Amino acid sequence: MKKILYLILLAMLTGLESQAQSNVVYKEQIRIENQSVSRNADNLLTISMNVILLENMKITSNHAATLTPILELDGTNKALPPIVVYGRRRQLVNERNNNVPQDAFAIVRRKRHSEQRVNYLVQVPYEAWMQHAGLVMDADLCGCRDLVEAGTLDRIATLNIEPPGTEANIAYIPPKAEEVKYRTIEGRAFLDFPVNKTVIYPEYRGNQAELAKIRTTIDTIRTDLNISITGIRIHGYASPEGGYANNARLAKGRAEALLNYVRHYYDFPEKLLSMDSTPEDWAGFRKFIANSTLPQKEEILQIIDLDEKDMDTKERRIARFVGAKTYRYLLQECYPALRHSDYVISYKVREFNVDEARVLIKTHPQQLSLQEIYNLAQACQPGSEEYNHAFQVAVLMFPDDPTANLNAAAMEIQRGGDLTAAKKYLAKADPNAAETINNLGIVALMEGNYDTAEQYFIRARKAEQCNLPKK
């Protein structure tokens, strides 16, 4: 699938005109012809017209006239640069005093009994309220007043800037290839040990089931011909009750015991095996308390968060604070779960072609790279069930990847699916990418928010231009 960016709706942004027949304003002394209003791709409103001073327009030699085009709608208005028409003597005086208006579009010296033409052309930033605004003319022929209410003035034209119904191009991003597909699988074992012991007794309490769980995890990877194990790491933890030094010994010794079990059961190369330990699992303790309904949980959390080096003192402080009943509850319901051995099995997966990926996406999608899933989608009919499923699996396997989320959003948009889901995915895509901004514009377009959509498309085009390689 080719990479499609903001290239969406130049038709939506250009050629949006409002035309009117020539008309005469201000007591039939000024004629307006060829008026045109258009909006371009840079979101600028271009106003052009011929302003003709008719033969019967009279300005005495000492006076000036200010002709100010105004955009107005329901009390909101924007005055455009005026045309200033001087009488002969007024022009000479102003020039001599260096009193020439700086904001005027044009300064004209009036020629009596002659028709004079000003080709008026200005650009202003487009604002949403201008979509159906009126273009009117304030003609102050005496220079003696401020602008009057725009709604009372002669109307030149009514704007009608409507976006046409144009199909937008949805943006996908081809993912980058993984040089090597490294993966991990994690588990947690709750082995039971006799008090103060570090020897594993397989038949003791629930150890048989826990050891079987570890072996099943290892065997699933070890027997898969697509996979090579690159490491097995054990991390042991003890619970906070008791002395810290003894807990450090227990956590380390029990982790070593489990590593030795794996070492002797499988005879793995020694370089694949490693271990670590944490004397007391205070992070797990904090999580348990935070999720509990204990009435004193906020105070307990404050004690846990104290920057105290003597962990035994901290644990005793908690025991005294909560009282005997709650402490017994912690000993029975919390602390046993904090005595655990976590294991991480690292492995790498070989590369797959499209035909292999078509099978694996249904059985072992975790073995596929984001690029392999994308390549599978490209081999499918766009919009087909298999095509949509590929992008759904991609974002499921790589939930935090910006590209996976961008493409999942594009798929939802393309199939006319759940725009809420599309927006959720786009929130996790790269916010500065032209493709993300483009697709946000399409969502806004589908929801009928035309002005918002156009703003996104303009931003997308600018973002793409910034990313183009410099020549």
N, C-alpha and C positions, 0 to 999 in steps of 0.2 A: 504494500500500500504506500502510495507516495505521501510525502510529508506535506500537509496542507496547513497553511497558517491563517492569518487574519484575512486572507484574500477574499473577504466575504462580500462585501456589499458596497463597492464603489458606486454602483448604481443607486444605492440607498443614500449616498452622501453627496452626490453631484447631480446637476441637472434638475434640481428641485426649484421650479420657477413659479412665480405668480405674475401674470401679465394682465394688463388692462388697456383699454382703448385710450387714446389721447383725451385729456380733459383739461378744462380751464378752471383755475382756482383764483381766489382772492379778487372778487368783483371783476372777473373776466379780464384781468390784467396780466396773468401768468398762465402759460400753457405747459402741460407736462406730456411728454411723448416717450414712447419706447421704454416705459418703466419695467424693470426686471429685478427679481430678488432670487438669489440662488445660494445654496449651501454647499461648500466644497469638502474635500476629504480631510482638511485640516480644521474642520468645524468652524469655519469663518463664514459669516453671512455677507454676501456681496450685493450691494444695492446700486443699481445703475439706472439712469434716466436722462432725458434731455429736458432741461429747464429753459423755457423760452420766454424772454421778456417781450411782451407784445408792444406794438407801436403805441398803444394808448396808455402805457404805463408811465405815470408822471412822478418824477422825484425832483423837488426844487433843488436849486444849486447848493443850498446850505444843509441839506438833509441826506440821510442814508437809509437804505432799506436792508433788513436782515431776513433772509429766507432760510428757515430752519426745517429740514425734514425731520420727522419724529416717528419712531415706532411706538405704538401704544396698544395696550390691551387691559381693560378693566382696571384702570387707574395706575397700571405700571407702564412706564414710558422710558424711552431712551432717545435723547436728542442727538442727532447726527451733526457732523461739521456743517456750518451754515455757508450760504452764499451771501456775500455782502456787496450791495450795490450802492455806489457813492454818486451823489450829485457832484458837479464839477468843483465848486468852491470847497465843499466838505472834504473831498479827496486831497486837494492842495494843502488845506490846513492840517489834516491828519498826517500827511507825509512830512510836512515841515516840522511837526511836533513829535515825529516818530511814534505816532499813536496808531499803528496798523494792527488789527486783530490777528493774533497768532494762531487761533484755532479754526480760522475760516478755511473752507475747501477752496474757494475762489473769491477774488476781489475784482469787481467789475465797475468801470466808470460808465454811468448811464449816458447813452446817446439818444437825444430827444427824437421822437417820431421815427425810431428805427427798431427793428426786431433784432434782439440779441440772444445768442444761444450759449448755454453752459452745458457741457457734457459731464454730468455728475456721476462719479464712481467712487464709492468708499467700501471698506470692509470693516466689520466689527465682529467680535466673538459671539457665536451663537449661544443663546440661552433658551431653555425649554419653553418659556412663556411666549417666545417670538413665533412659535409654530403657526398660529393663526392671528398674529397681530395685524393691526392696520398701519399703513404708511400714510401719514398726513403731512400737511405743510403749514407751518406757522409763518405768515408773512407780516412782519412788523415794518410798515412803510413810513413810520414817523420816528422810530428809534426812541420812543418815549415810554415803553412798557417792557416788563419781563414777559417770558413765555406764558401764554394763556393755557387753560386746561386743554390738553390734547384732544379730548373727546369732542370739543366744540369746533374743531378746525376742519378745513376742507380735506376730504379723503382722496388720496391718490390711488391706492390699491389695497387689497386685502391679501395677506400672505396665506398660502396653503401648502405648507411644507409637510408632506406626508411621506413616510417611508413606503416604498412599493413592496408587495409581497414577493420577496426574493429568497430562494433556497440557499441556506448558508452551507459553507464547507466546514465539516467537522475535522478537528485536528487530532491526530495521533502522533506519538513519538516512538520511533524504533529504540528499544532499550540497548544499552551498551553490553557488550559481551563480558562474561566473567572469564578471566584468564584461567583460573582454577576454581572449580565448584567445591568450596569447603562448606561443610555442614556440621552441626552438632546435634546430639540428642541428650537431654538431661533427665535425671531421675533422682528420687530421694528414697533412701532406705531407712527404716526404723527398726534397727536390730536391738534385741534385748540382751543385756549383759548382766551377770550377777553383780551385786554392789561392789564398786571399786575394782572390777575386773576388766581386762582388755582382751580377753580371749573369746573368740566366737565359738559358741556351741550350736551347731546347726539344728539340733532337736529341741533347743531351749525356747519355750514359749512360741512366739510367732516367727521365729527366725527362718524356718524352712520356706515359708511363703515369701518372705522378703528376699532371701537369696535366690529363689526361683525367679522372682521378678527381675533381678539384676541379670541373671543368666539369659533370660528371654530377650532382654533388650540387647545384650551383646550378641547373642546368636542371630538375631534378626539382621544385624548389620554384617556380621562376620561371614554369613553364608550367602550374602547377596553378591553376585559376580560383578555388579556394576560399581561396587563400593570398595574402597581401601581404607582401613582404619589407620588414623594418624596419631591417635593418643587416647589414653584413658586416665582421667584424673579423679581422685577421691578427695573430698573435703569433709572433715569430721567436725562436729559441734557437740558441746555439752550444754547443760542448762545452768542457770545462774545460781541455784541453791548450792550450798557447800562452799568450801574454800576454793579461791580462784586458782591457786597453784595446782591443787589436786585435779580441778576441772581441766586445766591445761594438759596435764598428764593423760587424763582419760580421753579427751578429744583427739589428741595425737595418737595415742596407743590404739584406740578403736579404729581410726582411719587406717593406720598401718595394718591392723588385723584384716580389714576388708580388702585392702590392696593385696595383701599376701594371699588371701583366698582367691582373688581373681588371677594372681600370678601363677599359683599352683594349679588351678583348675584348667587354665587355657595355655599356659606356657608361652605367653606373648613375649616378644623381644623386650628387654628391659628398658630400652629407650622410649618405648610407648607409654610407660607407666610413671605416674607421679602422684603426689599427695600434698595436702596442706591441712591445717586445722585452725579452728577458732575456739578458744577456751570456753566462752559462754555466748550463747546466741541471743544477745540483747536486741538485735534488730527484729528477730522473730518474736521476742517477748513484747517489744513495743507494738508490733502489728497486732498481736493478740489483744492487748489492752485497748488499742485504738478502736478495734472492731467489737469490743465487748459492750455490755450494758451495765457494767459495774458503776455504782453511784460515785465512787471516788476516782474514776478513770482519769479525769483531767489532772488531778493532783499526782496520781501515779505517773502519768506521762511527764509531768514536770520533774519529778525525781529521776526518772529514766534519762531525761535530757540534760541533767546536771553534768557539767564537765568535771568529773571526779575520777581521779586515777585509781583510788582504792575501790575496786568493784565489790569487795566483800562488805565494806561499809555501806555502799549504795543498796545492796541486796538486803542487808539487815534493816536499813531505814525503811524500805518498802514493807518488810515483814511487820515491823512495829506499827507503821501507819495504817495498814489495812486491817490489822487485828487477826486473831487466831482463826476465825471462821473463814474469812476471805482468803487467808494465806493457805489454809487447807484446800480450798477450792483451786488455787493456783497450782499447788503441788499435785493435785489429782488431774486437773483438766488442761493445764497449760504446760507445765514444765516437761512432762514426758514427751510432748511433741517437739520440744527444743533439743532433744537428744537424737540427732540424726546424722546420717552420712550422705552427702550429696555426691552424685557422680555425673561426670560429663564425658561422653564418648565423642571424639572428633573424628571426622572422616572426610574423604574427598570422593566425588562422583565423576565418572567419565562423561564425555559429551554424547549427545543423542541427535539423530536426524529426525526429520518430520514424522516419518512412519513410526519410529520408536516412541517419539513424544506423544503420538496419538493414542498409544496403549498406556503409557506411563501416567498420563494426565488423569486416567481413571483409577489407577492402582497405587502409584507412588509419585504424586505430583511434587512432593518435596524434593525429589531428585532432579527436577527440571530447573533450568535457569530461566530468568525472566525473558531473555532473548529467545530461548527455545520455545517457550509458550507463545511468544509473539509470532515467531516463524510458523508455528502450527496454525495460528489464527489466519495468517496470510495465505495459507494453503486451503482455507475454507471459503465458502461462499459468504460474502459480507452480509451480516444480518441473520445468518442461519443459526440454528440452535448450537451447533458445534463452535461456531465463531464466537457467539456471545459467551458460551461456557468457558472458552479459553481465557477471556479477559476477566471473568468472574473468579476463576481459579488463580489467575495471576495476582489479583489484589488480595485474595485470601492467603496465598503463600507469602506475599511480600506486602503486608498491610501498611507499612510505613514508607514504602518506596514512592517517591513523587511521580515517577514515570508510570508505575503500575496504577496509581490512583488516577492520573490524567487519562490513561487509556480506558480504564473502567468507566469513567465519566463519559468519555466519548462514545463508548458502546451504549450506555444508557440513553444518551441523547439520540444516537442514530436509530435505535429501535423504538424511539418514542416512548421510552420507559419512564421510570420514576424519577422526576426531576429533583425530588428531595434527595434521593440517593446520589444523583449526579452532582448536586451541590456539595454533598458530604464528601464525595471523592475529591472534588476540585479544591476543597478546603485543605486537603493534604498534598495537593500538587504544588509544584514550584510557582509561587505567586508572581514571580517576575518573568516567567516564560511566556513568550508570545502565544504558544498553544493554549496555555491555561487561560489567559485573558480572552483569547478568541472564543473558547468554549463557554466561558462565563457570559460573553456577549450573546451566544446562541441561546443559552438558557433564558436570558432576559428577553430575547426576541420571541421565544416560544411562549413566554409568560405575558407577552403584550407590552413589555416595558421598552418601547422603541428608543426613547432618548437614552436610557441607560445602555441599551445594546450598542448604539452607535458610539457612545463614549468608550465602551470596551473595545470596539473594533478599531477605533483611532489609536488607542493605547497599544493594541496588539501590533498594529502596523509599525508604530514607533519602536516597540520592543524588538521586532524582527529586524528593523533597519540597524539598530544598535548592535545586533549580533552578527550582521553580515561581515565577512572577512574584508579587511581593508586592502585596497589595491596598491 
